[in-house]
Structures are given as C-alpha cells and as structure tokens.
Amino acid sequence: KEIRKLITDIKDRIKISEELLGKNPKVEVAEADGIKIFIFDSKPLIVSHGRFLIPTLIFEEGLKFLPKIIVDMGAVPHVCNGADVMAPGIVKLEGEFRKEDLVAVLDEKNRRVIAVGLALKNSRDIAEAKRGKVVKNLHYVGDKLWRIIKSLSQ
C-alpha cells in the first residue's frame, strides 16, 4: 500500500508515467542527511527533499517530463557549484510552468541536465525577467546527493 501511494505521489507531482518506474518495482529507501532516496529495482530514481519529490539526475527518462530551462555555458560552473539560476544566464525556456513547479536546468552546448530546481516565478515572468534569481537549485551535478546516488547506482 505504501509503495502504491508513493508511486501515485510521484506520478502526480512529477507528472511521469508509472511505466517508467517499472511494473511492480522492488522499492527500497535509503536515507542520508534527512533526505530519502527511493530506489526502484536497484536504481535511485527519486529523492524526497523537504516537501518535494525530485527525479534524480540519473533518472533521464523522468527528467524528460520536466519543463526545461537552458542556461549559457557561463552559468554552468555556478549552477554546478550550487548557485541558484539567475535570469541573465537563461538562453531559452521549453514548456510552460507555474511558480514552485520543478524544472530541469540544461546546459546550452550539450543539452545535458545539470540541475533540478524549483521555479521562483512562472515561465512567462521568467521569459521577461532581466535580472534576479528565477530558479532555486535543489539538486545538481556534483552535489552530495549526486555523489551518494552515483555510489548507489554502481
């Protein structure tokens, strides 16, 4: 029952299909620093971070369902060091979203997801923004969570 509820929550909050999590997946939970990592069939796919369920950066199929914010290459080292996304670093938006929706942050050159963040404004306002923070960085390449997930998925 708990697994069914978790899958329903994931489906509703992240807007991914159940099939991506597998049919009757074996689900394990690992906990580190108050963050729960949900492991589906030996793959750490989802983390519970505060009140948010977030697809991990290795869950490429799940990340495809998130709206995208493409940043210029000058912003990449900052985002990969934990900085929030600032309006001047944004090159393009793909998909519409509301304030407090999860978004994937991609680099402009390789179009790889470098972070998952929380939109601080809706997509229309971000497209018009010239300055200021627009996305709170929740999980990024190289963060502690990323290193834990990499070690779990080996």
N, C-alpha and C positions, 0 to 999 in steps of 0.2 A: 504493500500500500504506500509506504513512504517513497519507494522508487517511482511508482506511478505518479505521485504528487510532484516529485522533483522533475520528472520528465515533462509534465504538464506546465509547471512553472517555467522551465527552460523554454519550452515551445512558445508560451505566451509572452514572456519577457524579451527573449532574444529573437523571436519570430523565425525560428528554424523548424524544419520538419522533423518529426520523430524518427524517420528512417535514418537520418544522419547519425543518430545515437545508437543505431543497431536494433535489431529485433530482440527483445528480451535480453538486454545487455546485463552483464555482470557489473554491478556498480560497487566501487569501493570509495571510501572517503579518507583522505589524508588531511592532517591539519598542521599548519605551520604559522606561527605568529598571529593566531586568531583568524587566519584565512583558511577556509575549507576548499580543498581541491577534490573535485568529483572525477573519478577515474572510471571510464566506461570501457569495458573489455580491454583493460591494461593501458588505455590511452587517457592521459589527463586532459580532458576537453573543456571543463567548465570550472570556474572558481567562484566562490561566494565571497565578495569583498564588501563588507558593510551590508547595506541593503540591496546590493546589486549582484546579479548573476552575470558573469562575464565569460565569453568564449576565450580560451587561452590562445596565445599566438601560434601554437602548433595546430590548432583546430581550423585549418584553412577552409574546409567546407562550410563550417559555421560562420566564419568571418565574412564569407561572400554575401551573407544576408544583411549585413550591416550597411547603413549609408556610409559613403566614403568621403574623406577629406584628404586631398592630395596637397602635400607641402613641398616647397622648393628644397633643393639639396642643402642650402644654408641652414635650414631649420632642423634637418635630420639629426646632427650631433646633439643638439639641445634637447629634442624630444627623446632621444635615446639615452639621455642623461637624467630624464625625469621631469623636464620642463613642461609646463602646460603649452598648448598650441596658441600662438598669437596670430591675430588677423593678418598682419603683413606677410607672414610666411606661407599663407594659403594661396595655391595656384588655381585650384578647381574644387568644386563640390559635385558629388554624384549621389543623387537620391535626395528626397526631402525628409526632414526630421524636425522634431519638436525639441524644445528646451528639455534637458535631462534625459534625452534618448542616448543610447550607446552609439558610438561611431567608430569606424576603423580609420586610422591615420596611415596613409601610404606615402612612400617617397616618390617624387616625380619621375626620376630616371628609371628605376626598376619596377615601380608599381608594386612593391612588397609592403605588406602591413608591418609597420614598425611600432604601432601602439594601438591600444583600445582606450577610448576616452569617453567622457560624459560631456555632451553638448551643453554649453552655458547659455546658448541662445538658440533660436530656431534657425533653420537653414537660410531662410530669406534674410534675416537680420545679419547672419554671418557673411553672406554673399555681399552685403552692403557695407560691412564693417571695415574701417580703415586702420583701426588700432585696438589694442587691448586683448585680454585673454578671451578665447572663444571656446576652448575645449580643455577640460580638466583631465590630465593624464592619469589613468588608473593602472595601466599595465603596459610595459614597454620592453623592447628587446634589451636584454642585459640586466633587467632588474632582478631583485632577489627571487621573486616569484618565477620569473623566466628561467633562472638557473635551477631552481627546485624542479620545475616541470621538465626541463631538459634531462635532469638526472633521473627522474621517474620514467621517462619515455625511452630510455636506452635499453 
